[in-house]
Amino acid sequence: MTYFEVIKELKNKKISPIYLLFGNETYLIQDLQQKIIQKVLDEPERGMNLSTFDLEETPIQEAILDAETFPFFGEKKVLLLKNANLFKANPDKTKVEHDLKSLEQYMQEPVDYTVIIFVAPYEKVDERKKIVKQMKQMGSMVKCEPPKEKELKSWIEMLLKNMNVHMENAAIQLLMNEVGSDLMAIQKELEKFSHYVEDKEPITIDIVKQLVSRHVESSTFTMVDAVMNQNIAEAIATFKDLMKKNEEPIAMLALFASQIRLILQCKLLKGKGYSKPQMDKQIKAHPYAIKMALDRERFFSVEQLYEMVSVLTKTDEQMKRGKVEKELAFELLLYQLITLRQPS
């Protein structure tokens, strides 16, 4: 099950007796657990009928006993069970011993007045386990992973709808280019834009350009674009903006190098006939970052990219050994990379 499928079910007042929220996108896990709690319990009820347990400190059998206890002056109760590593293939060692049979028995016939939310901030669960198979039948298993580009746009549109604000498509695209897939950062930017515009006024691309905060990851792509377009002024200006935010030149260099290596990797795989979905599986990077790299690979030759990687490596070594002042070294690097882009 996906994040959006659960949101749709909650809107239709369809609530599962048990949820397992797992994956490496912490923001989506936190957002979903809050939405489920808000749907099940009104604000005044949460003080009495919302219980939180850490399964690294509390055995599951104790949590199940609480689940089977009737709500206090209410019709429903929610159990939030954090660090649910008992769904992993190799659970981490903890100071408590879990009696999984008590959970298996509960899942066969969960009570109708309790909603259990298991939070497992891990990339995978072991689908061979009996409790995982039962979860698929009786509950809702929700994988919370970084959204792909289409999902990211849908997520932004959902937030805008909740804020009752309209945003131009070009403005949404620019926001994604500037911020990337950092969901928390996107939400903060949208909240900022919504406070800026007047009633029923749309968020335009000019507003985004004026207000959006520079993020180091997207800014490195901006510098890559400047190198691609042989625009030294824009490359230096972007670097200076990041320096004003106290970004460390060595860290920026490492990120810049990772972007160039990603572009090179995409170009090599594309040359071997790999499709975008195949690259997503092969490369350990966010699908949106791979898309950004694919959009740029055609502007560089393989030889240019290898030379750029070599120059970046040498500059990194010079910075770390203190052979040259860091800011000067980065600016000289940008000049060198743009020179490499020029036709021989």
C-alpha positions in Angstrom: 0.0 0.0 0.0 1.2 3.5 -0.7 1.0 6.8 1.2 -1.6 8.2 -1.2 -3.8 5.1 -1.0 -3.9 5.4 2.8 -4.8 9.1 2.5 -7.6 8.2 0.1 -9.0 5.6 2.5 -8.8 8.0 5.4 -10.8 10.6 3.5 -13.4 7.9 2.8 -13.4 7.1 6.5 -12.0 3.6 5.9 -9.7 2.9 8.9 -7.7 -0.3 9.3 -7.5 -1.9 12.7 -3.7 -2.2 12.3 -1.1 -0.2 10.3 2.5 -1.0 9.7 4.3 2.1 8.5 7.8 1.2 7.2 10.5 2.6 4.9 13.2 5.2 5.0 11.1 8.3 4.4 10.7 9.5 8.0 8.7 12.5 7.1 5.9 10.5 5.4 5.8 8.0 8.3 5.4 10.9 10.8 2.8 12.6 8.6 0.8 9.4 8.2 0.8 8.5 11.8 -0.5 12.0 12.7 -3.2 11.8 10.0 -4.4 8.4 11.3 -4.5 9.6 14.9 -6.4 12.8 13.9 -8.9 10.7 12.0 -9.6 8.3 14.8 -9.4 10.6 17.9 -10.6 14.1 18.5 -8.2 16.5 20.2 -9.7 16.1 23.7 -9.6 12.3 23.5 -5.9 12.1 22.7 -4.8 12.7 26.3 -6.7 9.6 27.5 -6.9 7.3 24.6 -3.6 7.6 22.8 -0.8 5.4 24.2 2.7 5.3 22.9 5.2 2.4 23.4 8.8 1.9 22.4 9.1 -1.7 21.4 12.8 -1.6 22.3 11.8 -1.1 25.9 8.3 -2.6 26.1 7.4 -6.3 25.1 4.7 -6.6 22.5 2.6 -8.7 24.8 2.2 -5.7 27.2 1.2 -3.5 24.3 -1.4 -6.1 23.2 -2.9 -6.1 26.7 -3.3 -2.3 26.5 -4.9 -2.7 23.0 -7.5 -5.1 24.4 -8.4 -2.7 27.2 -11.5 -0.6 26.6 -11.1 3.2 25.8 -11.4 5.6 28.7 -14.6 7.7 28.2 -14.6 7.3 24.4 -15.4 4.9 21.6 -11.9 4.5 20.2 -8.3 4.4 21.2 -4.9 4.4 19.4 -1.7 2.6 20.2 1.4 4.0 18.6 4.2 1.3 18.7 7.6 2.7 17.8 10.8 0.9 16.7 8.9 -2.1 15.6 12.0 -4.1 14.5 10.2 -7.4 15.1 9.1 -7.2 11.5 12.7 -7.2 10.2 14.5 -10.3 9.0 17.1 -9.9 11.7 15.6 -7.9 14.6 18.0 -5.8 16.6 18.8 -7.1 20.1 16.8 -5.4 22.8 16.5 -5.7 26.5 13.0 -7.1 26.2 11.7 -10.4 24.8 8.7 -10.2 22.5 6.1 -13.0 22.6 5.1 -13.0 18.9 2.3 -15.5 19.5 0.4 -12.9 21.4 0.6 -10.6 18.4 -0.3 -13.4 16.0 -3.4 -14.3 18.1 -4.5 -10.6 18.2 -4.2 -10.1 14.5 -6.5 -13.1 13.9 -9.3 -11.2 15.6 -8.4 -7.5 16.4 -10.7 -5.6 18.7 -13.0 -3.1 16.9 -12.3 -0.2 19.3 -8.4 0.0 19.0 -6.3 1.1 16.1 -2.6 0.0 16.3 0.1 1.9 14.4 3.4 0.0 14.1 6.3 2.4 13.2 9.2 0.6 11.6 11.7 3.1 10.1 13.5 0.5 8.2 13.9 0.0 4.4 12.5 -3.5 4.4 10.4 -6.0 6.4 10.7 -9.8 6.2 7.7 -10.9 4.1 8.4 -14.5 5.0 7.4 -14.0 8.6 4.0 -15.1 9.8 3.2 -11.7 11.4 4.0 -9.9 8.1 1.8 -12.3 6.2 -1.0 -11.7 8.7 -0.5 -8.0 8.5 -1.1 -8.1 4.7 -4.4 -9.9 5.4 -5.8 -8.1 8.4 -4.1 -4.7 8.4 -2.5 -2.2 6.1 1.2 -2.4 5.2 2.4 1.0 4.0 5.8 1.5 2.5 7.0 5.1 3.0 9.7 5.8 0.5 11.0 8.9 -1.2 8.3 9.9 -3.8 9.1 9.7 -7.5 8.7 12.8 -9.6 5.0 12.3 -10.4 4.2 11.3 -6.8 6.2 14.4 -5.6 4.1 16.7 -7.8 0.9 15.0 -6.5 2.0 15.4 -2.9 2.7 19.1 -3.5 -0.7 19.5 -5.1 -2.3 17.8 -2.1 -0.6 20.2 0.3 -1.6 23.2 -1.8 -5.2 22.0 -1.7 -5.1 21.7 2.1 -3.7 25.2 2.3 -6.4 26.4 -0.2 -3.8 27.9 -2.4 -3.2 27.6 -6.2 0.2 27.3 -7.7 1.2 27.6 -11.3 2.7 24.4 -12.9 5.9 26.2 -13.8 6.2 27.4 -10.3 5.8 23.8 -8.9 8.5 22.6 -11.3 10.9 25.3 -10.3 10.2 24.5 -6.6 11.1 20.8 -7.2 14.2 21.8 -9.1 15.4 24.1 -6.3 14.5 22.0 -3.3 14.6 18.5 -4.7 12.8 15.7 -2.9 13.3 17.0 0.7 9.6 16.8 1.8 10.1 18.8 5.0 11.8 21.6 3.1 9.1 21.6 0.4 6.4 22.0 3.1 8.2 24.9 4.7 8.6 26.6 1.3 4.9 26.2 0.5 3.9 27.6 3.9 6.1 30.6 3.2 4.6 31.2 -0.2 1.1 30.8 1.1 1.7 33.6 3.7 3.1 35.8 1.0 0.2 35.7 -1.5 -3.1 37.5 -1.0 -6.5 35.8 -1.0 -7.0 33.7 -4.2 -3.8 35.0 -5.7 -1.8 32.1 -7.3 1.8 31.3 -6.5 3.7 32.3 -9.6 7.2 31.3 -10.9 8.3 34.9 -10.0 7.2 34.5 -6.4 9.2 31.2 -6.2 12.3 32.8 -7.7 12.0 35.7 -5.2 11.3 33.7 -2.0 12.7 30.2 -2.4 15.6 29.3 -0.1 18.7 28.1 -1.9 19.4 24.4 -1.0 22.9 23.2 -1.4 22.0 20.0 -3.4 19.9 21.9 -6.0 22.4 24.7 -6.1 25.1 22.3 -7.1 23.0 21.3 -10.1 22.6 25.0 -10.8 26.4 25.2 -10.9 26.5 22.1 -13.1 24.1 23.9 -15.5 26.3 27.0 -15.4 29.3 24.9 -16.4 27.3 23.2 -19.1 26.3 26.6 -20.5 29.8 28.0 -19.9 28.4 30.8 -17.7 31.1 31.5 -15.2 29.2 34.5 -13.7 26.2 32.4 -12.7 28.5 29.6 -11.4 30.4 32.0 -9.2 27.2 33.8 -8.0 25.6 30.5 -7.0 28.8 29.5 -5.1 28.9 32.9 -3.4 25.3 32.6 -2.3 26.1 29.3 -0.6 29.1 30.7 1.1 26.9 33.4 2.6 24.9 30.6 4.2 28.2 29.3 5.7 28.2 26.2 3.6 31.6 24.4 3.8 33.5 24.5 0.4 34.8 20.9 0.9 31.3 19.6 1.5 30.1 21.6 -1.5 32.9 20.1 -3.6 32.0 16.6 -2.5 28.3 17.2 -3.5 29.4 18.7 -6.8 31.6 15.7 -7.5 28.8 13.3 -6.7 26.5 15.1 -9.2 29.2 14.9 -11.9 29.7 11.2 -11.1 26.0 10.6 -11.3 25.8 12.3 -14.7 28.7 10.1 -15.9 27.1 6.9 -14.5 23.8 7.7 -16.2 25.6 8.4 -19.5 27.5 5.1 -19.3 24.3 3.1 -18.5 22.3 4.9 -21.2 25.0 3.9 -23.6 24.5 0.3 -22.6 20.8 0.6 -23.3 19.5 0.9 -19.8 16.1 2.5 -19.4 15.2 5.0 -16.6 13.5 2.4 -14.4 16.5 0.1 -14.8 18.8 2.9 -13.8 16.6 3.6 -10.7 17.3 0.0 -9.6 21.0 0.0 -10.5 22.1 3.4 -9.1 21.9 4.1 -5.4 20.4 7.6 -5.8 16.9 9.1 -5.6 14.9 8.7 -8.8 14.5 12.4 -9.1 18.2 13.0 -8.9 18.7 10.4 -11.6 16.1 12.3 -13.8 18.1 15.5 -13.2 21.3 13.8 -14.3 19.7 12.3 -17.4 18.4 15.7 -18.4 22.1 16.9 -18.4 24.2 13.9 -19.6 23.7 14.7 -23.3 25.5 18.0 -22.9 28.7 16.3 -21.9 31.0 13.8 -23.6 32.2 10.8 -21.6 35.8 12.1 -21.9 34.7 15.5 -20.5 33.0 13.9 -17.5 36.1 11.7 -16.7 38.3 14.8 -17.0 36.0 16.7 -14.7 36.1 13.9 -12.1 39.9 14.0 -12.2 40.0 17.8 -11.7 37.5 17.6 -8.8 39.6 14.9 -7.2 42.8 17.0 -7.4 41.0 20.1 -6.1 39.6 18.1 -3.1 43.1 16.9 -2.3 44.5 20.4 -2.5 41.8 21.8 -0.2 42.2 19.1 2.4 46.0 19.5 2.5 45.7 23.2 2.8 47.7 23.9 -0.3 45.3 26.6 -1.4 42.6 28.7 0.2 39.3 26.8 0.0 37.2 29.6 -1.5 39.8 30.5 -4.1 40.3 26.8 -5.0 36.5 26.4 -5.6 36.4 29.4 -7.9 39.5 28.2 -9.8 37.8 24.8 -10.1 34.7 26.4 -11.8 37.0 28.2 -14.3 38.8 24.9 -15.1 35.5 23.0 -15.6 34.1 25.6 -17.9 37.4 25.5 -19.9 37.0 21.7 -20.2 33.5 22.3 -21.7 34.9 24.5 -24.5 35.4 22.8 -27.9 39.0 21.7 -28.4 
